[in-house]
Amino acid sequence: MDDTNPPTNTETIPIGIVPTPASPTGGSSVMLAIALARPKVYSTTIQIDCGDRTLLNSPDGIWPYHAPVPAGATSIDIQIDTNAVTTSTSVQIRGGSAGADMSNPASWTATTMLTILPP
C-alpha cells in the first residue's frame, strides 16, 4: 500500500489532545492541540466532547463540537472557554471520529483531563 496517498475512505480520528494551559483559571480560554491519526485527501470533521458541559464552552456553543479538519492536516488547534469554579475542578475532554457516538466511551479515540482553578 502506498502510504503517501492514503485511501479516501479512511477516517480522520484524533489520537491525542493536549490542553494549554493544562490548569487554567475559570473564565479563561484553553487551546487544544489535537493530533490526528492520518490526513485526509478532503476536508472533514472530528468530534470533541467534554465530561461536564457546564464547565466548558465549545467554539460554537454546542457539544459535541464538530471541529473542521482541513485536507492534508495532521493536527488542528481549537480554543475553548472555561467557566468560573469555586474549587479546583477536573473535567475530561475526549475526541472521536465524525460519526462516533460520543456518549459511548468505546467511541473515544483520545482523552485528556483539564483542571479548572478558582480565581
LUMKOL-492102 format. One record per residue (C-alpha): residue number from 1; z, x, y. Coordinates in Angstrom, 1 decimal, always signed. Example, Ala and Ser with C-alpha at 12.3 -4.5 7.8 and 13.67 -1.06 7.14 Angstrom:
r n=1; Z=+7.8; X=+12.3; Y=-4.5 $
r n=2; Z=+7.1; X=+13.7; Y=-1.1 $
! end
This chain:
r n=1; Z=+0.0; X=+0.0; Y=+0.0 $
r n=2; Z=-0.9; X=+1.3; Y=+3.5 $
r n=3; Z=+2.4; X=+1.3; Y=+5.4 $
r n=4; Z=+0.7; X=+1.9; Y=+8.8 $
r n=5; Z=-0.8; X=-1.6; Y=+8.6 $
r n=6; Z=+1.8; X=-4.0; Y=+7.1 $
r n=7; Z=+0.6; X=-7.3; Y=+5.8 $
r n=8; Z=+0.8; X=-10.1; Y=+8.5 $
r n=9; Z=+2.7; X=-12.4; Y=+6.1 $
r n=10; Z=+5.8; X=-10.1; Y=+6.1 $
r n=11; Z=+8.8; X=-11.5; Y=+8.1 $
r n=12; Z=+10.3; X=-9.6; Y=+11.0 $
r n=13; Z=+14.1; X=-9.6; Y=+10.4 $
r n=14; Z=+16.9; X=-8.0; Y=+12.3 $
r n=15; Z=+18.7; X=-5.2; Y=+10.4 $
r n=16; Z=+21.1; X=-4.0; Y=+13.0 $
r n=17; Z=+22.9; X=-5.4; Y=+16.1 $
r n=18; Z=+24.7; X=-3.1; Y=+18.5 $
r n=19; Z=+26.5; X=-4.6; Y=+21.5 $
r n=20; Z=+27.0; X=-2.6; Y=+24.6 $
r n=21; Z=+29.8; X=-2.7; Y=+25.6 $
r n=22; Z=+31.5; X=-3.5; Y=+22.3 $
r n=23; Z=+34.6; X=-4.8; Y=+24.1 $
r n=24; Z=+33.6; X=-6.5; Y=+27.3 $
r n=25; Z=+35.8; X=-8.3; Y=+29.7 $
r n=26; Z=+35.4; X=-12.1; Y=+29.5 $
r n=27; Z=+32.9; X=-13.3; Y=+32.2 $
r n=28; Z=+30.7; X=-10.2; Y=+31.9 $
r n=29; Z=+27.4; X=-9.5; Y=+30.2 $
r n=30; Z=+26.7; X=-7.7; Y=+27.0 $
r n=31; Z=+23.4; X=-6.1; Y=+26.0 $
r n=32; Z=+22.5; X=-6.5; Y=+22.3 $
r n=33; Z=+20.2; X=-3.8; Y=+20.9 $
r n=34; Z=+18.6; X=-5.3; Y=+17.8 $
r n=35; Z=+16.8; X=-3.1; Y=+15.3 $
r n=36; Z=+14.1; X=-4.8; Y=+13.2 $
r n=37; Z=+13.1; X=-4.2; Y=+9.6 $
r n=38; Z=+9.4; X=-3.8; Y=+10.4 $
r n=39; Z=+7.0; X=-4.5; Y=+13.2 $
r n=40; Z=+4.7; X=-7.5; Y=+13.1 $
r n=41; Z=+1.0; X=-7.4; Y=+14.0 $
r n=42; Z=+1.5; X=-10.5; Y=+16.1 $
r n=43; Z=+4.4; X=-11.6; Y=+18.4 $
r n=44; Z=+7.1; X=-13.6; Y=+16.6 $
r n=45; Z=+10.8; X=-14.5; Y=+17.0 $
r n=46; Z=+14.1; X=-13.8; Y=+15.3 $
r n=47; Z=+17.3; X=-15.8; Y=+15.5 $
r n=48; Z=+20.6; X=-14.6; Y=+16.9 $
r n=49; Z=+23.7; X=-16.7; Y=+16.5 $
r n=50; Z=+27.5; X=-16.3; Y=+17.0 $
r n=51; Z=+30.6; X=-17.4; Y=+15.3 $
r n=52; Z=+32.1; X=-19.2; Y=+18.3 $
r n=53; Z=+29.6; X=-20.7; Y=+20.6 $
r n=54; Z=+32.3; X=-21.4; Y=+23.2 $
r n=55; Z=+32.8; X=-17.7; Y=+23.8 $
r n=56; Z=+29.2; X=-16.5; Y=+24.3 $
r n=57; Z=+26.2; X=-17.8; Y=+26.2 $
r n=58; Z=+22.7; X=-17.2; Y=+24.9 $
r n=59; Z=+19.9; X=-16.3; Y=+27.3 $
r n=60; Z=+18.6; X=-19.9; Y=+27.2 $
r n=61; Z=+22.0; X=-21.6; Y=+26.7 $
r n=62; Z=+21.1; X=-22.6; Y=+23.1 $
r n=63; Z=+22.5; X=-21.3; Y=+19.8 $
r n=64; Z=+21.0; X=-20.0; Y=+17.6 $
r n=65; Z=+18.9; X=-18.2; Y=+20.2 $
r n=66; Z=+15.2; X=-17.6; Y=+19.3 $
r n=67; Z=+14.6; X=-14.1; Y=+20.6 $
r n=68; Z=+11.0; X=-13.2; Y=+21.2 $
r n=69; Z=+9.7; X=-10.1; Y=+19.5 $
r n=70; Z=+6.5; X=-8.5; Y=+20.9 $
r n=71; Z=+3.8; X=-7.4; Y=+18.5 $
r n=72; Z=+4.5; X=-3.9; Y=+17.1 $
r n=73; Z=+8.2; X=-3.9; Y=+18.2 $
r n=74; Z=+10.8; X=-2.1; Y=+16.1 $
r n=75; Z=+13.7; X=-3.1; Y=+18.3 $
r n=76; Z=+14.4; X=-5.5; Y=+21.1 $
r n=77; Z=+17.3; X=-5.9; Y=+23.7 $
r n=78; Z=+18.7; X=-9.2; Y=+24.8 $
r n=79; Z=+21.5; X=-9.9; Y=+27.2 $
r n=80; Z=+24.2; X=-12.5; Y=+26.5 $
r n=81; Z=+27.1; X=-13.5; Y=+28.7 $
r n=82; Z=+30.8; X=-13.8; Y=+27.7 $
r n=83; Z=+33.2; X=-16.5; Y=+28.8 $
r n=84; Z=+36.7; X=-15.8; Y=+30.0 $
r n=85; Z=+39.5; X=-15.5; Y=+27.5 $
r n=86; Z=+43.3; X=-15.2; Y=+27.9 $
r n=87; Z=+43.9; X=-12.9; Y=+24.9 $
r n=88; Z=+41.6; X=-10.4; Y=+23.1 $
r n=89; Z=+39.3; X=-12.5; Y=+21.0 $
r n=90; Z=+36.8; X=-11.3; Y=+18.4 $
r n=91; Z=+33.6; X=-13.1; Y=+17.7 $
r n=92; Z=+30.9; X=-12.4; Y=+15.1 $
r n=93; Z=+27.2; X=-12.0; Y=+16.2 $
r n=94; Z=+24.6; X=-12.4; Y=+13.5 $
r n=95; Z=+20.8; X=-12.3; Y=+13.1 $
r n=96; Z=+18.2; X=-13.7; Y=+10.8 $
r n=97; Z=+14.6; X=-14.4; Y=+10.5 $
r n=98; Z=+12.8; X=-17.1; Y=+12.5 $
r n=99; Z=+13.0; X=-19.8; Y=+9.8 $
r n=100; Z=+16.5; X=-18.9; Y=+8.5 $
r n=101; Z=+19.3; X=-21.4; Y=+8.2 $
r n=102; Z=+21.9; X=-19.7; Y=+10.4 $
r n=103; Z=+24.7; X=-21.9; Y=+9.1 $
r n=104; Z=+24.3; X=-20.2; Y=+5.7 $
r n=105; Z=+25.8; X=-16.7; Y=+5.5 $
r n=106; Z=+23.2; X=-15.8; Y=+2.9 $
r n=107; Z=+20.5; X=-16.0; Y=+5.7 $
r n=108; Z=+22.2; X=-13.4; Y=+7.9 $
r n=109; Z=+20.4; X=-10.0; Y=+7.7 $
r n=110; Z=+22.5; X=-8.3; Y=+10.4 $
r n=111; Z=+26.1; X=-8.9; Y=+11.7 $
r n=112; Z=+28.4; X=-7.2; Y=+14.2 $
r n=113; Z=+31.7; X=-8.0; Y=+15.8 $
r n=114; Z=+32.4; X=-8.2; Y=+19.6 $
r n=115; Z=+35.9; X=-8.2; Y=+21.0 $
r n=116; Z=+36.2; X=-10.0; Y=+24.4 $
r n=117; Z=+39.0; X=-8.8; Y=+26.5 $
r n=118; Z=+41.0; X=-10.8; Y=+29.1 $
r n=119; Z=+40.8; X=-9.7; Y=+32.8 $
! end
